[in-house]
Every structure is written in structure tokens, then in C-alpha cells.
Amino acid sequence: MNENLFASFITPTLMGLPIVIAIIMFPTMMFTSSKRLVNNRFITLQQWLTKLVTKQMMMIHSPKGRTWSLMLVSLIMFIGSTNLLGLLPHTFTPTTQLSMNLGMAIPLWAGAVLMGFRHKMKDSLAHFLPQGTPIPLIPMLIIIETISLFIQPMALAVRLTANITAGHLLMHLIGGATLVLTTISPPTAMITFIILVLLTMLEFAVALIQAYVFTLLVSLYLHDNT
């Protein structure tokens, strides 16, 4: 039972080789570009959403922080499309892998922190010691603030992994219960099927929300260091 339950989180292979790189590159095919003078409805909607997200996230940033707009928009589009494609049957969701999420979180967090130490050294160091701290508490507060700084990328990655994994597991469990109850109690199976449909709709929303939350937190880390 446990093997079947977690089989969807195992990286798929082809001829003994992992094909996760091809899976990660696949979502980019969803974002098409038009070479015509007049765009179609899908491309127009895509451009409108991109401008809306960019405006919302870059509103609080300084001109130096707005240079990251392309990176942040690409990040939210990649995570959102990957999460949505992972909800299709017989697919694999790369964002359920903690290693991949850490691979996205650590470089972005490190880039924001290094930028802060480069351009705002005094303000960045001031975060480690709040003003008015009693002298006996200074060493302890510096240690706590240092730990909280280094735990930020872990929190980013674990949050995304836990939310996507939990949703997939819950859908798998309810789907399996629906199949079993079909022959035992059809009325109960209908109820669980309705719950499964509602949960699937919720997971579509969660897939987009988690992409936005991940990118928004990276944006806030960037704002604190620019």
C-alpha cells in the first residue's frame, strides 16, 4: 500500500535514465508566442496576466529591485505551470521533490542576501541586532537572527514541497477509496467522488497559490535587501 501511495513521487526513468530534465522543460511549451501582428485570445490573456503579476510584485521595489522582474515572473510561471501539469493523470510533479525546490530557493535567497550585503552592508548587519537590545541578550539574539536568516530557503522549499505533496496524497487516497466503494456502496462512492471533484478544484487553486506565495516570499527577501 505504501509503495503504491508514494509511487507517483518517484522520478520516472526511460531506459534506466531519469527524464526529470525533460519534464522540467516541458511546461515552457505551454507559453507560446505569436509572430502575427494581432495576437490570439490565449496569448493576449497570457500577456495580461504576466503584466498584472509583474505590477503587483514590483510595486514595492526600488529601481534596483525591479531588475529582478524577469527572473520573478519566469519563476512564478514555471512553478505554476509545473504544478498544474502535475495534476493531470499519469504525470510527475517535480515540485514534490525537496531537492528541486531547494535548488530554486537557495540561489535566489543567496542572490538577494549577497546583494543586500553588497549595497546595504550597514542595514543588513543591523538586522542581526535590533535597536535597544540589552547587553546580556546580544550574543543570543545574534545567534537567533543568524539561524532565522539561514532557515529562510529551507522554509521556502519545505512549504512548497509539503503543500503539493499533501494535496497529491489526499487526492490519491480519496480516489482509491472511491474505487473501492464503487462495488461496496455506490451511494457512498458518489459522495466520495463529489469530494474528490471538489478537492481537485481546490488543488488547481493551490497549485497557483503556492507558485505565487513562493515567488512573493522571494520578492520580499529581495525587497529587504535592496
C-alpha positions as CSV (number, residue, x, y, z in Angstrom):
1,M,0.0,0.0,0.0
2,N,2.8,2.4,0.9
3,E,4.6,1.6,-2.3
4,N,1.6,2.4,-4.4
5,L,0.8,5.5,-2.4
6,F,4.2,7.1,-3.0
7,A,4.8,5.7,-6.4
8,S,3.8,9.0,-8.1
9,F,6.6,10.8,-6.3
10,I,9.4,8.6,-7.7
11,T,11.3,10.2,-10.5
12,P,10.3,8.5,-13.8
13,T,13.1,6.9,-15.9
14,L,13.4,5.9,-19.5
15,M,15.9,3.0,-20.3
16,G,17.3,3.4,-16.8
17,L,17.9,7.2,-17.2
18,P,15.9,9.8,-15.2
19,I,13.9,12.0,-17.5
20,V,13.1,14.7,-15.0
21,I,15.1,17.3,-17.0
22,A,12.7,16.7,-20.0
23,I,9.7,17.0,-17.6
24,I,11.0,20.3,-16.2
25,M,11.5,21.7,-19.7
26,F,8.0,20.6,-20.8
27,P,6.0,23.4,-19.2
28,T,7.7,26.1,-21.3
29,M,5.8,24.7,-24.3
30,M,2.6,26.0,-22.8
31,F,3.7,29.6,-23.2
32,T,3.5,30.2,-26.9
33,S,4.4,33.4,-28.7
34,S,2.7,34.8,-31.8
35,K,4.6,36.1,-34.8
36,R,1.5,37.8,-36.2
37,L,0.6,41.4,-35.9
38,V,-2.6,40.5,-33.9
39,N,-2.4,38.0,-31.0
40,N,-5.0,35.4,-30.4
41,R,-7.0,35.2,-27.2
42,F,-4.7,32.8,-25.4
43,I,-1.6,35.0,-25.9
44,T,-3.5,38.1,-25.0
45,L,-4.6,36.5,-21.8
46,Q,-1.1,35.3,-21.1
47,Q,0.4,38.8,-21.6
48,W,-2.3,40.4,-19.4
49,L,-1.7,38.0,-16.5
50,T,2.1,38.5,-16.9
51,K,1.7,42.3,-16.7
52,L,-0.7,42.0,-13.7
53,V,1.6,39.8,-11.7
54,T,4.6,41.9,-12.6
55,K,2.9,45.1,-11.5
56,Q,1.7,43.6,-8.2
57,M,5.1,42.2,-7.2
58,M,7.3,45.1,-8.4
59,M,5.2,47.8,-6.9
60,I,7.1,47.9,-3.6
61,H,10.6,47.5,-5.1
62,S,13.2,50.2,-5.8
63,P,14.6,50.6,-9.3
64,K,17.4,48.2,-8.3
65,G,15.0,45.5,-7.2
66,R,12.9,45.9,-10.3
67,T,15.8,44.5,-12.4
68,W,14.7,41.1,-11.0
69,S,11.3,41.3,-12.5
70,L,12.1,39.0,-15.4
71,M,13.5,36.4,-13.0
72,L,10.5,36.5,-10.7
73,V,7.9,36.4,-13.5
74,S,9.7,33.5,-15.0
75,L,9.8,31.8,-11.6
76,I,6.1,32.1,-10.9
77,M,5.2,31.0,-14.5
78,F,7.4,27.9,-14.2
79,I,6.2,26.8,-10.8
80,G,2.5,27.4,-11.6
81,S,2.7,25.6,-14.9
82,T,4.6,22.7,-13.3
83,N,2.1,22.4,-10.5
84,L,-0.8,22.4,-12.9
85,L,0.6,19.8,-15.3
86,G,1.3,17.6,-12.3
87,L,-2.4,17.4,-11.6
88,L,-3.0,15.5,-14.9
89,P,-3.3,11.7,-14.8
90,H,-0.1,9.7,-15.2
91,T,2.2,12.7,-14.7
92,F,5.0,13.6,-12.4
93,T,5.2,16.8,-10.4
94,P,8.9,17.9,-10.0
95,T,7.9,20.4,-7.2
96,T,7.1,17.4,-4.9
97,Q,10.9,16.9,-4.8
98,L,12.6,18.8,-1.9
99,S,15.9,18.7,-3.8
100,M,14.4,20.6,-6.7
101,N,12.7,23.2,-4.5
102,L,15.9,23.8,-2.6
103,G,17.7,24.2,-5.9
104,M,15.3,27.1,-6.7
105,A,15.2,28.6,-3.2
106,I,18.8,28.6,-2.2
107,P,20.3,30.5,-5.2
108,L,17.5,33.1,-5.2
109,W,17.8,33.7,-1.5
110,A,21.6,33.8,-1.6
111,G,21.5,36.3,-4.5
112,A,19.1,38.6,-2.6
113,V,21.2,38.4,0.6
114,L,24.5,38.9,-1.2
115,M,23.0,41.9,-2.9
116,G,22.0,43.3,0.4
117,F,25.4,42.9,1.9
118,R,27.0,44.5,-1.2
119,H,24.8,47.6,-1.4
120,K,23.4,47.9,2.1
121,M,26.0,46.5,4.4
122,K,25.1,48.6,7.4
123,D,21.3,47.9,7.2
124,S,21.9,44.2,6.5
125,L,24.1,43.9,9.6
126,A,21.6,45.9,11.7
127,H,19.0,43.1,11.2
128,F,21.1,40.8,13.4
129,L,20.8,43.1,16.4
130,P,17.6,45.1,17.0
131,Q,18.0,48.5,18.4
132,G,17.7,48.8,22.2
133,T,18.7,45.2,22.9
134,P,20.0,44.6,26.5
135,I,23.7,43.8,26.5
136,P,23.4,40.3,28.1
137,L,21.0,39.3,25.3
138,I,23.2,40.5,22.4
139,P,25.0,37.1,21.7
140,M,21.8,35.1,21.9
141,L,19.9,37.4,19.6
142,I,22.7,37.4,17.0
143,I,22.7,33.6,17.0
144,I,18.9,33.5,16.7
145,E,18.8,36.1,13.9
146,T,21.6,34.2,12.0
147,I,19.7,30.9,12.3
148,S,16.5,32.6,11.1
149,L,18.3,34.0,8.1
150,F,19.8,30.7,7.0
151,I,16.5,28.9,7.6
152,Q,14.6,31.1,5.1
153,P,15.4,29.0,2.0
154,M,14.6,25.8,3.9
155,A,11.2,27.3,4.8
156,L,10.6,28.2,1.1
157,A,11.4,24.8,-0.2
158,V,9.6,22.8,2.6
159,R,6.4,24.9,2.3
160,L,6.1,24.3,-1.4
161,T,7.0,20.6,-1.1
162,A,4.6,19.9,1.8
163,N,1.6,21.6,0.2
164,I,2.0,20.0,-3.2
165,T,2.7,16.5,-1.7
166,A,-0.1,16.7,0.8
167,G,-2.6,17.6,-1.9
168,H,-1.5,14.7,-4.2
169,L,-1.6,12.2,-1.4
170,L,-5.1,13.3,-0.3
171,M,-6.3,13.0,-3.9
172,H,-4.7,9.6,-4.2
173,L,-6.3,8.3,-1.0
174,I,-9.8,9.6,-1.8
175,G,-9.6,8.3,-5.4
176,G,-8.6,4.9,-4.1
177,A,-11.5,4.9,-1.6
178,T,-13.9,5.9,-4.3
179,L,-12.9,2.9,-6.5
180,V,-13.2,0.5,-3.6
181,L,-16.6,1.9,-2.5
182,T,-18.0,1.6,-6.0
183,T,-18.7,-2.1,-5.6
184,I,-19.5,-2.0,-1.9
185,S,-21.7,1.1,-1.5
186,P,-22.5,3.1,-4.6
187,P,-24.2,6.0,-2.7
188,T,-21.1,6.4,-0.5
189,A,-18.9,6.2,-3.6
190,M,-20.9,9.0,-5.1
191,I,-20.3,11.2,-2.1
192,T,-16.6,10.5,-2.1
193,F,-16.5,11.2,-5.8
194,I,-18.0,14.6,-5.3
195,I,-15.5,15.3,-2.5
196,L,-12.7,14.2,-5.0
197,V,-14.0,16.6,-7.6
198,L,-14.1,19.5,-5.1
199,L,-10.6,18.6,-3.9
200,T,-9.3,18.6,-7.4
201,M,-10.7,22.1,-8.0
202,L,-9.1,23.2,-4.7
203,E,-5.8,21.7,-5.8
204,F,-5.9,23.7,-9.0
205,A,-6.2,26.8,-6.9
206,V,-3.4,25.6,-4.5
207,A,-1.1,25.0,-7.4
208,L,-1.3,28.6,-8.5
209,I,-1.4,30.0,-4.9
210,Q,1.8,28.1,-3.9
211,A,3.6,29.4,-7.0
212,Y,2.5,33.0,-6.1
213,V,3.5,32.5,-2.4
214,F,6.9,31.1,-3.3
215,T,7.6,34.0,-5.7
216,L,6.2,36.6,-3.3
217,L,8.4,35.5,-0.4
218,V,11.5,35.6,-2.7
219,S,10.3,39.1,-3.7
220,L,10.0,40.2,-0.1
221,Y,13.5,38.9,0.7
222,L,14.7,40.9,-2.3
223,H,12.9,44.0,-1.0
224,D,14.6,43.7,2.4
225,N,18.0,43.7,0.7
226,T,17.6,46.4,-2.0
